[in-house]
Amino acid sequence: MSIPISSWPADPEARANRLADALPPERLSLLRMAADESTARALPLYLVGGCVRDLLLGRPVTDFDLVVEGDAVALARGLVAKHGGKVTAHPRFGTAQWFLPESLASPDFRLSTLDLISARSESYAHPGALPKVKFGSLTDDLRRRDFTVNALALRLDGGHFGDLRDDLGGLDDLRRGIVRILHPRSFVDDPTRIFRAVRYEQRLGFRIDEETLSLLPEALPLIDKLSAERVRHELDLILEEENAAGMLKRLAGLKALAAVHPALAWNQSIRKRFESGRAVSSAERQNFGWMLWLMHLPRASLEQIEKRLHFHAGLRDDVFAASALYADLDSLAGKKPSQCVALLDEFPLAAVRAVHLAAPRGEARRNLQDYVETWRRVKPKATGHTLKKLGLEPGPVYQSILLKLKNAWLDGEVKTEAEERALLAKLIKV
């Protein structure tokens, strides 16, 4: 497999033009500001990682990873002194976040901060542990990365603007369409890289290098040692991807899903259900992904998965509700609209929408669709104020009468305001 990558230009002006073509003006301007400040402080500054990879592949660049050979906190404070805003610094870790002033923030590009990181090396006390960090050079920083294609750097300061740094063969792996780890213990040091390897492979249309694949099984048992938050974060990122189904299928084939929990399976039935419901907004993709993936499971299995992954409360409610409703689809057939509404109002709307997308054709699915699109919004014309004007004392009777009016509209027993007024008069007399 060969990926078409145009060569990175040697001419400084041509390099600047490539960056200008790839980045929105607001982002390029921020890079120039950071580059000017780093030049003034004689601090080498680099654009590193996935943004460089995507730039070379001609893909949209959505994130910056700026690495400084030196004091990132001092650089960030210098930017604040010159351009405004504020900085949150973590000197112990050599990281700083520049909160941009309103004059520089860009809501159109969701850019309100700029992260700066001092180059560092990492070591692991034991497999699966969080890394111990020590300040170092760009060479150290590139070698701590996960894959060669993410270990590319573009220098930004002074006359070096646009110089490409490729210490580890990342450019060649980009051309060959390969995801390759940097050293044999990479997966053992950090088993979350298994999930990231698959995510990049499937997103970019690459393949995981054969030697890299051969080293993966050794790390599978170590997934169990990862915290719930770290594993769930990797799965969250996968469920946000357009090709999440391909990623989950690949992870299942590598036995990585079973290493998280045996109930996390993938098969054709799940794929069909999953794909049927992927036409949701990107903001909803993750939440709906979890529901569509897991809704076939019984509550006992979901409780075990939740115990392993620690869903946040809203997601937990949605997943459990989707499972309960999906298991009880037949109860929606043969019911009046008012009966369906009474049942479905007990579930979170997101869960109802997810089950509607996944449900097989038939009466239950049609009722779910009518609920999502119409029934849930039906209300009588009368209100509590109307009942009070008619002389009824406030109390539980209000709710009872208004519900009967609503159900009459839902079931077609009332079709006009005049018919509702007539029914209301009867209900008040009763």
N, C-alpha and C positions, 0 to 999 in steps of 0.2 A: 504494500500500500504506500502510495506517495501523496503527501499533502502539498498542494501548491502554495509555496511561501515565497514572496518576492524577497530578494536579497536586501539586507539592511544597507542603506546608502553610506558611503564613506564621506561624502561631502557634507560639511556641517549645515549648510543652508538646506540641502535636500532632507537631512534628518529632521530639522526643525519643521519643514513643510509636512513630512509624514506625521509627526506628532500633531501638528495643527489640523491636518485632515481627519485624524482619528478622534480628536477630543473636542467637545463643545468649548466655545471660547472662554466660558467662565472657568472651566477646569484647567484649561491651558494657562490662563492668567494666574491661577493659584500656584501652579507648578513654577511659573516664572518668578513669582514672589518668593517662594521657598528657595528656589535656585539662587536668586540674587542675594538673599540673606545668608545662605550657606557659603556662597562665594566670598562675601564680605568677612565671614568668620573662618575662612579657609577650612571648611568642613566638607569633605566629599559627600554628595547627596545622590541617592539612587532611587529610581523607580524599580521595584522588585516584584517578582512573583507572577500571579495570574494576570495582572494588567498587562505585563510585557508579553506574556504568552498570547493573550487575546489580540493585542496590538499587531503582533507578527502574523497572526492568523486572519487578520482583517475582520475580527469579530468586535461587537460593541464593547467599549471599555467602560465599566460601571463603577469600579473601585480603584482607589490608590493604595499602594503599600510603599510608603516612603521610609527608606533606611538611611541613617546618618552614620558615617564613620566618625564618631565623636559624641558630643553631648546633645542629644535630641531635645532635652528639656531647655537648655540654653537657647537652642535654635528657635523653639516654639515661643519662648519669652521674647526673643528678639523680634519675631513676627508680630506679636501683640503690641510691643512698644512702637513699631513702625506703622502698623495698619489697624490697630484696634482689636476689639474682641476680648476674649479671656482665655486662659489656659488651665487645664487640669493636668497636673504633673504627677508622675510616680517615679521619682529619682532612683529609688532602689531597683526598679526594673528598666530604667532608661526609656520610659515611654511618656509621651505627652500628647494631649488632644487640644488642638486649637479650635475654640468655638468662634466661628467667623462673625465679624460685625455685620449688621443688617445690610450695609452697603455692598458686602461681598457674598453673602449667603444667596443661594440660588434655589428657590422652591421648585422651579421647573425641573431641575436635575437632582432634587432631593439631597442637596449638598449644603450642610450647615456646619460641618466640622472637617478638620484635616488631622489625621493621625501621623505622628512622627515617632520613629523607633530607633534607638541606638543599635548598631550592629552588635550581634551577640552570638555566642556558641551555646549549645544545650547539651546536657547529659542527663541520663535517666538512672535513678537509684535502683530501680527494679522494673521488670516488664509492666507496661501499662501505667506507670507512675507519671505524674505531671513532671515536666522537665525542670532541672535546675539550670538557671541562667547565669552566664558570665559574659561580661562585655568583651567584644573582640573586633575582628576586622570583617570586611565584606566577604572575604573568603570563608571565614567561620560561619557567617550568616547564611550564605548560599548552601553550605554543606548541612545545615540544620533543616533544610526544606524537605518536603515530602517526596517530590518527584522531580526528575531532571527538567521537565517542561515548565516547572514552576520555580526553577533555580536560575532564571535569566534576569539580567539587570541592565537598566539604561541609566547612565550617569547624567546628571542634570546641571551641575555647578560649572560656572565659568566657561572656558573654551572647550570643556569636555562634553558640552550639552549634546545628548543623543548617542554617546559612545556605548556600544553594546558589549556587555560582559557575559561570556559564556564559558565558565570554568568546567562544566560537567557534562557537556555534550547535549544540552537541552535543545539547541537549534536543530541538530541532526535528528533527534528523536521527534521533534515537531514535524520535520519533513517526512519522516517514516511513519508518522501516526502512531507513536508508541508511548505508553505510560510505563515508566521505569523508575523503581526506587533507587536511592543513592547508595545504599550499603546493605549487606545481607541481613542485618538485625533491625532494619527499619520497621517492619510490621511487629516485631517482638517489642521494640521500644515503645511503639504507639500503635496498638491494634485499630484505632479509629482510621488509620490510613487505608485499611481494607475497604471501608465504605467510600472513602474519597477516591481511591483508585478506580472503583467501579463508576462512581459519579462522573469523573472526568472522561473515562473510556466511553461511556454511553452518551454523554453530552456532546463530545467532540467528534464522535464517530471513529475513535482510535481503537487500539487493542492493547491489552496489558501484555507487556513483554513476557516471553516464556519463562525466563529465569525468575522474574518477579513473581509470576504465578506459582512457580515451584516452591517459593519460600512462604507462600500464604498459609498453607495448612498448619504449619508449626504454630502460627499465631492465633488460630481459631479458638483454642481453649482459653486464651487470655482475654477474649472479649468478655468473658464472665467476670473478670476482675475490674472492668471499667465501671465507673459510676453510672447510675441511671441517667443523669443529666448529660453526660458525654455521649452515650449511645443514642439517646432520644434526639439530641441536637443533630447528629449525623443523619438520622432517619427523617427528621423534620426538613433538613435541607434537600434530601432526595425527593420528598413528597412535594416540594415546591417546584421541581423541575418539570419541563414539558414531557420528557421521556422517563418519567418516574416508573412506569410499568416495565420498561426495558431494564432499568436499574435494579428493581426488585427481583425480576426474573433472574438476572445475572447473579445477584447476591444469594438467591435461593440455590442456584446451581453450584455455587462455591461453598454452600453450607454455612454461610455467614448469618443468614436469618435464623436458622435453627440454633446457632451458637448464642444468639440473643435470648430466644425462648423457643421451645419446640412447637408452640402453637402458631408462630409466625411463619406461615406457609405461603406458597405461591403456586397457582395452577391455572388451567385454562378458564375454569369457572370464575375464579377471582379476577383474572385478567379481563374477562368480558364485562363483569360488573364494574370493575375499576375504570375501564376505558369508557363505558357508557356515561359515566358521571364526571368526566374530566373537563367538560365544557363549562367550567365556572371561571370566575374572575381569578386573576393571579393572586389577589389578596386572600381568596378563599381556598386556594388550591391545597394548602397543607392540611387544613382542618377537614375538608371533604375527602382528601386522600386517606386519612386515618379511618374515617367512617366507612368509606367504600371498601377499604382493605379488610376491615375487621368485623363488619356487621353480620357476617354469617356465624360468628363464634358465639357459643353460649356464655352466659354471665360468668360462670365459674372460670372459664379460660380467660375472659377479659380481666377478671380480678387478678389473675396471676400475671398477665402481661402488664397491667397497671402497676402492680407491685414491683416489677422489674424496671419499668420505664418512668414511673412517677409523672403521669399526665397532669397538666394544670387543671384546675377545677372545671373550667368551661369545656375543655376538650373531653375530660372524663365524662361529664354529663351528656355531651353530644354522642360520644361513642357508645355508651351504655344504652342511651335512648334509641339510637339507630338499630342496635342489635335487637332490642325488645320489639320494636315496631316491625322490623324485617321478619322476625320469627312469627309475627302475628298478622301477616298480610291478609290471610284469608278472612279475618274478622271484618275487613272493610267491604267485602262483597255482600250484596243483598241488603244493604242498609240504606236508609234515607239519608239525604245530605245532612240533616240536622244531627243524626246519630253519628255520622262520620266526623262532623265538626266537634261534637262533644268528646269523641275519642281522641282526635288529633290535637285538640287544644291542650292536652295534657303533656304533649311532647315539645321539646325545643324545635323551633321552626327549621333550623339548620338540619336537624336529624330527619324531619319530614321531607325536606327537599332532597337530601341524599338518598333516602329510601325510594322516593319517587323516581329519581334518575336511574336507580339500579333495579327497580321492580320489573318483572316480566309483563308483557302486554296482557291486558285483561281489565276486568271491572275495578279491581283494587287499584291498579295504576291510574285508571281514569279518575277515580275518586280522589287519589292523592293529588293529581294534577289540578282538578277542580278546586281542591282545598287551597293549594299553593297560589293559584292564579286568581281565584274568585271568592270561594266560600268564606275564607277566614276574614274577609273584609266586610262581609254583609252585616249591616246594623239596621235596626228599625228606625223609622223617622222620629218616633217619639223618644223623649229622654226623661230623665228624672224630673227636670223642670216642667215638662209637659204634664206628668202625673201630679205634681204638686199644684199646678194651676187647676187641675180637675178636682182638687179637694182631697186627694189621698194623703194620709199621714205618712211621712217618710218611715221606711223600715224595710224588712226583708221582702215585703210584697212587691216593692219596686223591681228588685232583681228578678223575681218570679215572672212578673208581667212582661218586662222587657225581653226576657229570654223566650217567652212564648211567642212574642211578636217576631223576634229574630228567626226562630225556628219556622214560623209560618212563611216568612219570606224565602228561607232556604228550601223548604219543601214545596214551594209553588202554591201554597194555600192562599197567599196574599200576593197580588201583582201590582197593586196601585196604592197610592196614599189613601184614597177613599176607602179601599177595602181594609187597610190597616186601621183606619179610624173606626170603622164598623166593628172590627174584631176587638179593638181596645174597649169600645163601649160595652160589648158583651162581657169582657173579662172583668171590668170594673163592677158591673151589676152582680156578677157571681161573687 
